Each structure stands twice: as C-alpha cells, then as structure tokens.
Amino acid sequence: MNSQEEESLRENIRHLIKFVKKKKINEEEELRHIIGSLLDYELYSILTEASLPDVDPAPNKSTGINVLEELLKKIIPVLETDYKSLTTNPDQRDSFRAHIINAVVNTLTPARVNTAAGDEESEELEAVDEEIDISVGGSDDDKFIDIRTDAEKATEEEETDPRAEFASGVEGADETGRNMAYESFKKVESSIIDSYELLSNPEDQELFYDYLIANLKLYFDKFETELADSVEEPSNQAYDMAKEEEPEPPEEGGEEPLALQEYINSL
C-alpha cells in the first residue's frame, strides 16, 4: 500500500468515526427530548388534576349529617322565599322564625321520644296494659251522648283555626308572621319527617336534630342580614348646619333668598 492509499484510508476512517459519533449524539438528543416530553406531560397532568374542583366531595362521616344536608337543599330555598317576603316590619320575620323552629321541635319530639324509649318502654307498657282492669260502668265521659248534627260538628271544626294550634308554645308573636310560617311549614313538613325517619341510629338522629335546629337559626340570621336596610346617605357638618340655619323665604316684596351655595359662602 502506497502512501496515497494509506492517506485515503485514514481519511475514510476519520469520516466513519465522525459519522458514528454524530449519529450517537443525535440519538441521545432524541432520547432526551422524548424523556423530557414525558416528564412535562406528567407534570402538566398533576397540576391540572390539582387545580380541578372537587366535583365528587367525600361525604360526611355521619349519615345523619349527610341526610340533613340533602334536606336543607330542599327546604332552605322555600323558607328563604317566604321569610324575605315579610318586609313590613321585623316583628313579622321574628314571628315567622320562632314559629318555624317551634314547629320543627314539636314535629320531631314525638319521634325522638319514641326512639329514646325503645323496645324496653314498649315491653313495660304491654305489661301495664295486662294489669289494667276494665271498668264495666266506664267513666262519665264514656256516657256522654253527642246530639249534634253532622253539619253542626263540621261547622265547629271549621271554626277551630289550625293556625292557633300551630302557634302553641309561641306567645305574643305577630300573627302575619305566624300565618306565613304556617303555610311555609306545610310545604316542608313531610320532607323533614321523611328525612328523620330514614335514620335509626340514635347518634345519627341526635346529630340530625341538633344540626337542623342550629342551621335553621343560622340561615334565618343570614336572611336577616341580607334584608338589612341600606346604609344611610353620608353627610357632613357644613351641610347639616346649612340645612338647620337656612333662612326663611322673605315676605312678599322683600329680597330674594340667597342660593344655598351663596349662603354657605357667607357664613
């Protein structure tokens, strides 16, 4: 091999080495680009998931609170509409609030008493019933013969205002607020009873009852705040003094009254 051939071979080897190195570098760059893209995608996914709202929040640990939350979604809009319609004076709203809470307590109390008594009380009542001797003669009330006609009975029943019975336990309250509360409670009563009767666990029942009363009071507070009168128009001392000392109009033929601004400047 002569010197020219040797030089040509060396040149070819150098080109080959450069080619291999360049290809390796390109492959490394491509691999880095792929890995970087994957990392960027993973990071984007993590940040996106973290920023999304929790559309399926975990329920409360208490079934009673979960049931109450669904109930409040049904009844609060009804109570809010009726409460905010009482705008003549605060006494109407105070009466509405008191009657609604009183009605909830009266409605759920029998169910709570029965639950607290439980099977033990039922067994005791059965034992007592077995020991009672039925009197042959009966009491004087049993001997009463009602001679009223059906029409008279119906008339007397109509004369009994159910709103008066509804207001039992709330004294001296505004009647308009009471009447509105009566109509409003009829819209939500069955929902309250149905929700409470879903629960058989005493702890759930107690939480449901306590939180229902507390939330009703808090929502009424919120409604009252939203109904608060608008802020009084701001004033200042100069305006108040000018308003108090503004001169009376002159008698006929006298001088014309000063304009308000001129009067203020003359003080």
C-alpha positions as MATLAB code, in Angstrom:
seq = 'MNSQEEESLRENIRHLIKFVKKKKINEEEELRHIIGSLLDYELYSILTEASLPDVDPAPNKSTGINVLEELLKKIIPVLETDYKSLTTNPDQRDSFRAHIINAVVNTLTPARVNTAAGDEESEELEAVDEEIDISVGGSDDDKFIDIRTDAEKATEEEETDPRAEFASGVEGADETGRNMAYESFKKVESSIIDSYELLSNPEDQELFYDYLIANLKLYFDKFETELADSVEEPSNQAYDMAKEEEPEPPEEGGEEPLALQEYINSL';
ca = [
       0.000    0.000    0.000;
       1.492    3.265   -1.078;
       1.331    6.494    0.887;
      -1.570    7.885   -1.121;
      -3.735    4.834   -0.489;
      -2.846    4.906    3.203;
      -3.813    8.544    3.465;
      -7.131    7.859    1.721;
      -7.865    5.001    4.096;
      -7.161    7.156    7.131;
      -9.470    9.870    5.765;
     -12.272    7.367    5.281;
     -11.790    6.057    8.827;
     -11.984    9.608   10.224;
     -15.238   10.240    8.318;
     -16.631    6.986    9.614;
     -15.778    7.850   13.217;
     -17.379   11.300   12.855;
     -20.493    9.719   11.357;
     -20.830    7.242   14.228;
     -20.294    9.948   16.864;
     -22.806   12.272   15.208;
     -25.402    9.535   14.987;
     -24.888    8.654   18.632;
     -25.260   12.292   19.679;
     -28.433   12.653   17.644;
     -29.887    9.512   19.215;
     -29.041   10.787   22.700;
     -30.659   14.150   21.939;
     -33.779   12.439   20.612;
     -33.949   10.224   23.692;
     -33.583   13.247   25.983;
     -36.352   15.043   24.064;
     -38.696   12.071   24.439;
     -37.977   11.744   28.156;
     -38.441   15.498   28.634;
     -41.779   15.412   26.839;
     -42.983   12.577   29.056;
     -41.923   14.436   32.203;
     -43.632   17.629   31.004;
     -46.851   15.699   30.335;
     -46.795   14.045   33.747;
     -46.188   17.393   35.451;
     -48.996   19.001   33.452;
     -51.357   16.178   34.402;
     -50.528   16.536   38.103;
     -51.015   20.316   38.087;
     -54.250   20.060   36.095;
     -55.748   17.496   38.451;
     -54.748   19.592   41.457;
     -56.474   22.680   40.051;
     -59.735   20.965   39.107;
     -62.659   21.462   41.535;
     -63.725   18.532   43.680;
     -66.884   17.538   41.817;
     -67.408   14.475   43.964;
     -66.594   15.528   47.536;
     -66.292   12.877   50.177;
     -69.456   12.564   52.271;
     -69.526   13.410   55.950;
     -68.605   10.660   58.379;
     -72.084   10.894   59.884;
     -75.070    9.543   57.972;
     -77.279   11.904   59.946;
     -75.373   14.942   58.653;
     -75.449   13.609   55.080;
     -79.224   13.199   55.247;
     -79.596   16.650   56.808;
     -77.516   18.252   54.042;
     -79.869   16.867   51.381;
     -82.875   18.039   53.409;
     -81.523   21.585   53.734;
     -81.107   21.786   49.959;
     -84.871   21.189   49.672;
     -86.291   23.317   52.478;
     -83.988   26.345   52.805;
     -84.960   27.909   49.438;
     -88.650   27.591   50.421;
     -88.136   29.169   53.834;
     -85.934   31.913   52.394;
     -88.548   32.989   49.851;
     -91.337   33.168   52.440;
     -89.163   34.803   55.107;
     -87.934   37.541   52.786;
     -91.484   38.341   51.681;
     -92.207   39.696   55.183;
     -90.931   43.223   54.747;
     -93.432   45.411   56.609;
     -91.572   45.166   59.919;
     -89.036   42.908   61.716;
     -91.718   41.588   64.098;
     -93.249   39.599   61.242;
     -89.922   37.922   60.488;
     -89.204   37.285   64.176;
     -92.594   35.614   64.451;
     -92.006   33.548   61.307;
     -88.643   32.374   62.623;
     -89.956   31.470   66.070;
     -92.944   29.551   64.697;
     -90.890   27.563   62.175;
     -88.349   26.441   64.769;
     -91.102   25.702   67.282;
     -92.950   23.635   64.657;
     -89.823   21.613   63.861;
     -89.303   20.864   67.540;
     -92.969   19.889   68.026;
     -92.917   17.721   64.912;
     -89.779   15.763   65.753;
     -90.252   15.496   69.523;
     -92.706   12.550   69.414;
     -90.395   10.612   67.121;
     -87.396   11.356   69.358;
     -89.286   10.296   72.475;
     -90.352    7.041   70.859;
     -86.810    6.325   69.742;
     -85.365    7.071   73.170;
     -87.904    4.824   74.835;
     -87.089    1.891   72.575;
     -88.214   -1.672   72.980;
     -87.831   -1.542   76.769;
     -90.625    1.002   77.129;
     -92.855   -0.994   74.771;
     -92.455   -4.083   76.911;
     -93.244   -2.104   80.075;
     -96.395   -0.637   78.503;
     -97.597   -4.073   77.464;
     -97.083   -5.360   80.997;
     -99.015   -2.418   82.441;
    -101.875   -2.933   79.979;
    -102.244   -6.526   81.063;
    -102.672   -5.449   84.702;
    -105.351   -2.844   83.994;
    -108.900   -3.935   84.866;
    -111.501   -2.540   82.507;
    -114.351   -0.902   84.409;
    -117.779   -2.185   83.419;
    -119.560    1.070   84.106;
    -116.942    3.246   82.449;
    -116.318    6.939   83.197;
    -118.787    9.818   82.871;
    -117.103   10.845   79.636;
    -117.899    7.468   78.165;
    -121.585    8.026   78.917;
    -121.796   11.311   77.027;
    -124.196   11.221   74.088;
    -123.361   13.735   71.363;
    -126.637   15.030   69.868;
    -125.070   17.476   67.418;
    -125.858   17.030   63.746;
    -123.108   16.371   61.232;
    -123.482   19.918   59.924;
    -123.014   21.359   63.424;
    -119.941   19.206   64.013;
    -118.454   20.325   60.682;
    -119.157   23.979   61.478;
    -117.437   23.745   64.849;
    -114.432   22.045   63.279;
    -114.177   24.835   60.682;
    -114.327   27.474   63.405;
    -111.228   25.962   65.018;
    -108.291   27.799   63.441;
    -105.481   25.291   62.804;
    -103.028   28.199   62.864;
    -103.809   28.736   66.543;
    -102.823   25.146   67.298;
     -99.733   25.573   65.141;
     -98.731   28.585   67.279;
     -98.938   26.623   70.536;
     -95.783   27.353   72.512;
     -95.123   30.758   70.933;
     -96.833   33.594   72.760;
     -97.332   37.225   71.753;
     -95.933   36.844   68.245;
     -97.041   38.732   65.155;
     -99.980   36.953   63.506;
     -98.899   37.722   59.949;
     -95.565   36.047   60.613;
     -97.391   33.148   62.243;
     -99.746   32.701   59.284;
     -96.904   32.799   56.790;
     -94.914   30.320   58.881;
     -97.934   28.000   58.986;
     -98.227   27.949   55.198;
     -94.471   27.676   54.740;
     -94.101   24.786   57.182;
     -96.794   22.799   55.376;
     -94.505   22.849   52.314;
     -91.522   21.354   54.155;
     -93.038   19.299   56.969;
     -93.215   15.993   55.120;
     -89.616   16.339   53.901;
     -88.396   16.891   57.470;
     -90.295   13.884   58.808;
     -89.272   11.612   55.939;
     -85.602   12.532   56.343;
     -85.630   11.931   60.100;
     -87.396    8.586   59.743;
     -84.650    7.369   57.417;
     -82.361    7.246   60.437;
     -82.495    4.504   63.054;
     -79.108    5.034   64.675;
     -79.600    7.147   67.857;
     -76.370    9.074   67.255;
     -77.421    9.943   63.692;
     -80.850   11.040   64.913;
     -79.382   13.271   67.613;
     -76.922   14.911   65.216;
     -79.664   15.405   62.624;
     -81.959   17.083   65.166;
     -79.326   19.319   66.785;
     -77.788   20.438   63.494;
     -81.195   21.024   61.891;
     -82.223   23.480   64.626;
     -78.798   25.169   64.593;
     -78.769   25.528   60.810;
     -82.290   26.946   60.690;
     -81.277   29.654   63.146;
     -78.074   30.403   61.245;
     -79.895   30.641   57.925;
     -82.518   32.975   59.412;
     -79.654   35.156   60.692;
     -78.207   35.150   57.183;
     -81.556   36.097   55.614;
     -81.997   38.962   58.074;
     -78.537   40.313   57.282;
     -79.350   40.246   53.578;
     -82.572   42.166   54.259;
     -80.826   44.843   56.317;
     -81.679   48.414   55.365;
     -79.332   50.213   53.015;
     -76.607   52.391   54.528;
     -77.746   55.918   55.412;
     -76.548   58.597   52.994;
     -73.313   60.176   54.295;
     -73.403   63.803   55.370;
     -71.075   66.386   56.895;
     -71.216   69.174   59.439;
     -71.337   72.017   56.918;
     -74.368   70.545   55.183;
     -76.171   69.849   58.462;
     -75.550   73.403   59.727;
     -76.679   74.938   56.446;
     -79.809   72.805   56.471;
     -80.679   73.851   60.032;
     -79.890   77.566   59.539;
     -81.301   78.028   56.049;
     -83.228   81.358   56.133;
     -86.965   81.531   55.730;
     -88.266   82.886   52.400;
     -88.719   86.683   52.568;
     -92.087   88.274   52.758;
     -93.733   89.424   49.592;
     -91.818   92.313   48.131;
     -88.708   91.504   50.130;
     -85.306   90.381   48.912;
     -84.909   87.106   47.102;
     -83.415   84.285   49.248;
     -79.757   83.531   48.817;
     -78.882   80.429   46.893;
     -77.657   77.605   49.126;
     -74.070   77.874   47.907;
     -74.034   81.659   48.387;
     -75.477   81.262   51.833;
     -72.815   78.727   52.811;
     -70.081   81.034   51.497;
     -71.469   83.915   53.537;
     -71.192   82.008   56.845;
];
